[in-house]
Amino acid sequence: MALAKNIMGGGFSAGQARAINGAIASAVSAAGTVITDATDLLADINLISTVGASSGVQLANAEVGDSQIVYNGGANTLKVYPDTSSNQINQIAAGGAHLLAINTACVYYKLSTTHWVALLSA
């Protein structure tokens, strides 16, 4: 993603540049233990700072081609659920959670109306 200052250098306003780069949530708490009670992710880039045992987050209801970044900065493995129970992440069953280890980031891309792909950091 381009730096906001470079986008503004192309003639965009500061507000437009920030919108292009996306919203950041830097203190999200995971909740629940299933897709229906997980914390809904609203930002493009999400730092999950509090992760209780077996808790999770749910990706936003997105358009094909959209992406969200999730970083697990909590004390436990984070469950990351797709946007709906009929959708899946990678090869995981529909509605199932992708497990994101502590101190790990992942970019989730919506490839189709029913499938997300997860690109995991090292």
GIURDA-V185788 format. One line per field, one symbol per residue. burial: 1 if it has 24 or more other C-alpha atoms within 12 Angstrom, else 0. A space follows every 10 residues. Layout:
BEGIN
burial: ???
END
This chain:
BEGIN
burial: 0000000000 0000000000 0000000111 1011100111 1111111111 1101111111 1100011111 1111011111 1111101111 0000111111 1101111111 0001111100 00
END
